[in-house]
Amino acid sequence: MPSKKISTKRNLKLSIAVLSVFIAGGPQAFAQEGAKPPSVVDQALGDAKILLDARLRYSHADFGTFAQNANGVTYRFRAGFETGAVANTKFLIDFDHVRALNDDFNSTLNGNTQFPVVADPNVTELNRLQLTNTSLDSTKITLGRQRIIHDDARFIGNVGWRQNEQTFDALRIENTSIENLKIDISYVDQVNRIFGDDSPQGRFESDSYLINAKYTLPTSSLKASIRGFAYLLDFENANIPAVAARLSTQTYGFAVSLAQGPLFLDGAFANQTPFGSSTLSYDTNYYTASGGFKKNGFILKGGYEVLGGDGAFGFVTPLATAHKFNGFADLFLGTPGVGLEDIYVQAGVTKKNVGPFSLLALNGFYHRFSAEEGDAKFGDEIDFVFVMKTKHSKRLKYLVKYANFQSDEFGQDVERLTVEANFTF
């Protein structure tokens, strides 16, 4: 049976009031010392910084069952600023503006369903609006619309690959009071998804908790860490209530990372059951193990990842940066009911300051996908990603990404190609 909600929806106005106490305490500290406090405006603007980046992207998608290929050209501007600290508090705001230069793709909003999906719809919206306070020792409190990424983004991420990133209306507390231990707790009131304000699936109302703790072992030659996490997700969306309820889950797990010299080893396990508004009943697991060799810019890695399934419901990661895992063709952003097994290999090289280039990086991946429940073989995928920076334009980064999925018993053959230029101020 699904678990009962652990609380009623919290009022974030209370959190704002608490943070205001910290802010109000700043000028008083100056008064107590008998010194005239500097102007609040001077403090805020003195260390302020502009946040500006732009991305121009060409996206090609060839799906076997579509008569027409997708060929989309989109751009994104992200602009904003972050103030300097006033009473140990910074203010940050930025906006996203995404536009298509053609309509030869299905953006999920433009109605062009004769093309494959390239999920970068036209969007102009608030991306982040947050206050960050560090008044308490070894503690950072962030309130407002913000970016949250836990660990490698396997469970909690910003989906930064898409033009419009995922952000969270949340209260987040990060504490490092205990040596070698970081505790990270968030209450999420709303999830602002990549589809934007105009999409029926663009917002999830939320009564969710994200809890993550990482302990780094105090060893010398061996680098080792242990992580524990609990993600209690309860979503509502009046436009797609069944989808929101399906993604309402509670996930508990742990992960271990070890590295010595050029060798590394990682593993994780998690269990998931329904939660909150979900009326489903299932119990499924996630586990992964990977290891390899990394030295002088070279990497060779192999891994095995399983998202379990019981035949009807698969392990889901609704807040993950899912594009980063299980192939760049994006066929397994949602887990099939029979689950997913992914056996993969990565080989790559990264070099800096080679001739006119400040950075050259090439990575290749091979995936073998199959069902976790039953004997179905889904297919194979080959991926490549190339990144380049030149010395004469350090603010520019160029990227080419390619994915080729060959189906056995899952859907269709898929080919994707992305070419983009990124500018950061």
C-alpha positions in Angstrom: 0.0 0.0 0.0 1.2 3.6 -0.6 2.6 5.4 2.4 0.8 8.2 4.1 2.1 11.8 3.5 4.5 12.7 6.2 3.0 16.2 6.5 0.5 18.6 5.1 1.8 21.2 2.6 4.2 23.6 4.3 3.8 27.4 3.9 7.0 28.8 2.5 6.0 32.2 3.9 7.3 30.9 7.2 10.7 30.2 5.7 10.8 33.7 4.3 10.1 35.1 7.7 12.9 33.1 9.2 15.3 34.2 6.6 14.3 37.8 7.2 15.4 37.5 10.8 18.9 36.7 9.6 18.9 39.6 7.2 17.7 42.0 9.8 20.5 40.9 12.1 23.2 42.2 9.8 22.9 46.0 10.3 22.4 45.6 14.0 25.8 43.9 14.3 27.4 47.1 12.9 25.5 49.2 15.4 26.6 47.1 18.3 30.2 47.6 17.3 29.7 51.4 17.1 30.6 51.5 13.4 28.5 53.0 10.6 27.3 50.2 8.3 28.0 50.7 4.6 25.1 51.4 2.3 23.1 48.3 1.6 23.2 49.2 -2.1 27.0 49.6 -2.0 27.3 46.2 -0.3 25.0 44.5 -2.8 26.4 46.0 -5.9 30.1 46.0 -4.8 30.5 42.3 -5.5 27.6 41.8 -7.9 28.2 39.7 -11.0 26.4 39.4 -14.3 25.1 36.0 -15.3 24.9 35.6 -19.1 25.2 32.7 -21.4 23.9 31.8 -24.9 23.5 28.5 -26.8 22.8 28.0 -30.5 21.8 24.4 -31.3 21.0 22.2 -34.3 19.2 19.0 -33.5 18.6 16.2 -35.9 16.4 13.1 -35.1 15.7 10.1 -37.4 13.1 7.7 -36.1 12.4 4.6 -38.1 8.6 4.9 -37.9 8.4 8.6 -38.9 8.3 9.5 -42.6 10.0 12.9 -41.9 13.2 13.5 -39.9 13.4 16.3 -37.3 15.8 19.1 -38.1 15.4 21.8 -35.5 17.4 25.0 -34.9 17.0 26.7 -31.6 18.7 29.3 -29.5 18.7 30.1 -25.8 19.7 33.3 -23.9 20.0 33.1 -20.1 20.6 36.4 -18.4 20.5 37.7 -14.8 22.7 38.8 -11.9 23.7 37.9 -8.4 24.4 40.5 -5.8 27.2 40.7 -3.3 26.4 39.6 0.3 24.4 41.9 2.5 24.1 40.5 6.1 25.5 37.2 4.7 22.7 37.1 2.1 22.9 37.1 -1.6 20.1 37.7 -4.1 20.1 35.9 -7.5 17.7 36.2 -10.5 17.9 35.0 -14.1 15.6 34.4 -17.0 15.5 31.9 -19.9 14.5 32.8 -23.4 14.3 29.9 -25.9 13.2 30.3 -29.5 13.1 28.1 -32.6 14.4 29.4 -35.9 12.4 26.8 -37.9 9.6 24.4 -37.2 10.8 21.1 -38.7 10.5 19.3 -35.4 8.1 18.5 -32.6 8.9 20.7 -29.7 6.0 19.2 -27.6 4.2 22.5 -28.0 4.2 23.5 -31.6 1.8 20.8 -32.8 4.2 19.3 -35.4 3.6 15.7 -34.5 4.6 14.5 -38.0 8.2 14.9 -36.7 10.1 13.2 -33.9 10.3 15.1 -30.6 13.1 17.5 -29.8 12.0 18.8 -26.4 13.1 22.4 -26.7 9.9 24.5 -26.9 9.7 28.2 -27.1 10.0 29.6 -23.6 10.4 33.0 -22.0 10.3 32.6 -18.2 11.8 33.1 -14.8 14.5 30.5 -14.4 15.8 31.3 -10.9 14.8 33.7 -8.1 16.5 33.0 -4.8 18.0 34.2 -1.6 21.1 32.5 -0.2 22.0 33.1 3.4 25.2 31.9 5.3 24.6 33.5 8.7 24.7 30.2 10.6 28.0 28.5 11.0 28.8 25.9 8.3 25.3 26.3 6.9 23.9 27.6 3.7 20.2 28.3 3.3 18.7 28.8 -0.1 15.1 30.0 -0.5 13.2 30.4 -3.8 13.4 29.2 -7.3 16.7 27.4 -7.6 18.9 24.8 -9.3 19.3 21.6 -7.3 21.8 18.8 -8.3 22.6 15.9 -6.1 25.7 13.8 -6.7 25.8 12.8 -10.4 22.2 13.9 -11.0 21.0 10.3 -11.3 18.1 11.1 -9.0 18.0 14.9 -8.6 19.2 17.2 -11.4 18.5 20.3 -13.5 18.2 18.5 -16.9 20.9 21.0 -18.1 21.1 19.3 -21.5 17.8 20.8 -22.6 17.5 24.5 -23.6 15.2 25.3 -20.7 16.5 23.7 -17.5 14.5 22.2 -14.6 14.4 24.3 -11.4 12.7 23.9 -8.0 10.7 26.3 -5.8 12.2 25.1 -2.6 13.8 25.7 0.8 17.2 24.1 0.9 19.5 23.7 3.9 23.1 22.5 3.5 25.2 21.9 6.5 28.9 20.8 7.0 29.2 21.3 10.8 30.5 17.7 11.3 33.9 17.1 9.8 33.8 15.2 6.5 30.0 15.1 6.5 27.6 17.1 4.4 23.9 17.0 5.0 21.6 18.4 2.3 17.8 18.7 3.0 15.2 20.4 0.7 11.5 20.9 0.8 10.1 21.3 -2.7 6.9 23.2 -3.2 6.9 23.2 -7.1 8.9 21.6 -9.8 9.4 23.8 -12.9 9.9 21.3 -15.7 11.7 21.7 -19.0 8.5 22.0 -21.0 7.8 25.6 -19.8 4.9 27.6 -18.4 2.7 27.1 -21.5 2.8 23.3 -21.4 0.1 21.3 -19.5 3.0 19.3 -18.1 5.3 22.2 -17.4 4.6 22.4 -13.6 4.2 19.9 -10.9 2.8 21.1 -7.6 4.9 19.3 -5.0 4.9 18.3 -1.3 8.3 16.7 -1.6 11.5 16.2 0.5 15.0 15.7 -0.8 17.4 14.3 1.8 21.0 13.6 1.0 24.1 13.0 3.2 27.7 12.4 2.1 30.5 11.3 4.4 34.1 11.4 3.1 36.3 8.9 4.8 39.4 10.5 6.4 41.9 8.4 4.5 45.1 9.4 2.7 45.9 7.4 -0.4 42.4 5.9 -0.8 39.6 8.4 -1.7 36.4 7.0 -0.3 32.9 8.4 0.3 29.5 7.0 1.4 26.2 8.6 0.5 22.8 8.0 1.8 19.6 9.5 0.4 15.8 9.6 0.8 13.6 11.2 -1.9 10.0 11.5 -0.9 8.2 12.8 -3.9 4.5 13.8 -4.0 3.3 15.5 -7.1 0.0 17.0 -8.4 -0.9 18.3 -11.9 -4.5 18.9 -12.8 -3.8 18.5 -16.5 -2.1 15.1 -16.2 -3.2 13.8 -12.8 -2.4 10.1 -13.5 1.2 10.9 -14.6 1.8 13.1 -11.6 0.5 10.4 -9.3 2.5 7.7 -11.0 5.7 9.7 -10.4 4.9 10.2 -6.7 7.3 7.8 -5.1 9.6 7.3 -2.1 13.1 6.2 -2.8 15.7 5.2 -0.2 19.2 4.3 -1.0 23.0 4.5 -0.6 26.1 4.8 -2.8 29.8 4.1 -2.3 32.7 5.6 -4.3 36.3 4.5 -4.1 39.4 5.7 -5.9 43.1 5.0 -5.6 45.5 6.4 -8.1 44.0 6.0 -11.5 41.6 3.3 -10.5 38.0 4.0 -9.4 35.0 2.0 -8.4 31.4 3.1 -7.8 28.2 1.4 -6.7 24.7 2.2 -5.5 21.5 0.6 -4.4 18.0 2.0 -3.9 14.5 0.8 -3.2 11.3 2.5 -4.5 7.6 2.2 -3.6 4.6 4.5 -4.2 4.1 7.6 -2.1 1.7 10.5 -1.4 -1.0 10.8 -4.0 -0.2 7.5 -5.7 -2.8 4.8 -5.4 -0.5 2.1 -6.9 1.1 -0.8 -5.2 4.6 -2.0 -6.3 8.1 -2.5 -4.9 11.1 -2.3 -7.1 14.9 -1.8 -6.8 17.7 0.1 -8.5 21.4 -1.0 -8.4 24.5 -0.1 -10.3 28.2 -0.9 -10.3 31.0 0.7 -12.4 34.7 0.9 -12.4 37.6 1.8 -14.6 40.9 3.6 -15.2 41.5 7.4 -15.5 44.8 9.1 -15.9 46.4 11.9 -17.9 43.1 12.7 -19.6 42.3 9.1 -20.7 39.4 7.2 -19.3 38.2 3.6 -19.7 35.1 2.6 -17.8 32.7 -0.2 -17.7 29.4 -0.4 -15.9 26.2 -2.3 -15.2 23.0 -0.4 -14.3 19.5 -1.9 -13.5 16.2 -0.1 -13.0 13.9 -2.8 -11.8 10.4 -3.6 -13.0 7.7 -6.0 -12.0 6.1 -6.3 -15.5 3.7 -3.4 -15.0 5.7 -0.7 -13.2 9.4 0.2 -13.5 11.7 2.2 -11.2 11.3 5.9 -12.1 13.6 8.9 -11.6 11.3 11.9 -12.3 13.7 14.6 -11.1 16.9 13.2 -12.7 19.0 14.5 -15.5 18.0 11.4 -17.3 19.7 12.3 -20.6 23.1 11.7 -18.9 22.2 8.0 -18.5 21.1 5.0 -20.6 22.1 6.5 -24.0 21.9 9.9 -25.7 19.1 8.7 -28.0 16.8 9.4 -25.0 14.7 6.2 -25.5 14.8 5.3 -21.8 14.0 8.6 -20.1 11.1 6.6 -18.6 11.7 3.0 -17.4 9.6 0.2 -19.2 7.3 -1.8 -16.9 9.7 -4.8 -17.3 12.6 -2.7 -16.1 15.9 -1.9 -17.8 19.3 -3.5 -17.8 22.1 -1.4 -19.3 25.6 -2.9 -19.8 27.9 -0.1 -21.0 31.5 0.8 -21.8 33.1 4.2 -22.1 36.4 5.2 -23.6 37.6 8.7 -24.0 40.4 11.3 -24.0 40.6 14.9 -22.8 43.5 17.1 -23.7 44.2 20.8 -22.8 46.4 23.3 -24.7 46.9 21.4 -27.9 48.0 23.8 -30.6 45.3 26.4 -31.1 42.9 24.5 -28.9 42.6 25.1 -25.1 40.4 21.9 -24.8 39.8 18.9 -26.9 37.6 16.0 -25.6 36.2 12.9 -27.3 34.2 10.2 -25.6 32.6 7.1 -27.0 30.0 4.8 -25.4 28.5 1.5 -26.2 25.2 0.3 -24.5 23.5 -3.1 -24.5 19.9 -2.7 -23.3 17.6 -5.5 -22.2 14.6 -6.1 -19.9 15.2 -6.7 -16.2 12.0 -8.8 -16.0 12.0 -11.5 -18.7 14.4 -12.2 -21.6 13.6 -9.3 -24.0 16.7 -7.8 -25.7 15.9 -4.1 -26.4 18.8 -3.2 -28.6 22.3 -1.7 -28.8 23.4 2.0 -28.9 26.6 3.7 -29.9 27.2 7.3 -28.7 29.9 9.9 -29.3 30.4 13.4 -27.9 33.1 15.8 -28.9 33.9 19.1 -27.1 36.2 21.8 -28.3 37.5 25.2 -27.1 39.9 27.4 -28.9 42.5 29.7 -27.2 41.4 32.8 -29.1 37.8 32.5 -27.9 37.8 31.2 -24.4 34.2 32.1 -23.7 33.0 29.8 -26.6 32.6 26.0 -26.4 31.6 23.8 -29.3 29.9 20.5 -29.0 28.9 17.6 -31.3 26.9 14.7 -30.0 25.8 11.6 -31.9 23.6 8.7 -30.9 22.6 5.6 -32.9 20.2 3.0 -31.4 19.6 -0.3 -33.2 16.4 -2.0 -32.0 16.0 -5.7 -31.3 12.7 -5.9 -29.4 12.1 -2.3 -28.4 10.4 0.3 -30.6 12.4 1.5 -33.6 15.8 2.4 -34.8 16.8 5.9 -33.7 19.6 8.3 -34.8 20.2 11.7 -33.2 22.8 14.4 -33.9 23.3 17.6 -32.0 25.7 20.4 -33.0 25.9 23.5 -30.8 27.9 26.5 -29.8 27.9 27.8 -26.2 28.9 31.3 -25.1 29.4 32.2 -21.4 30.1 35.7 -20.2 
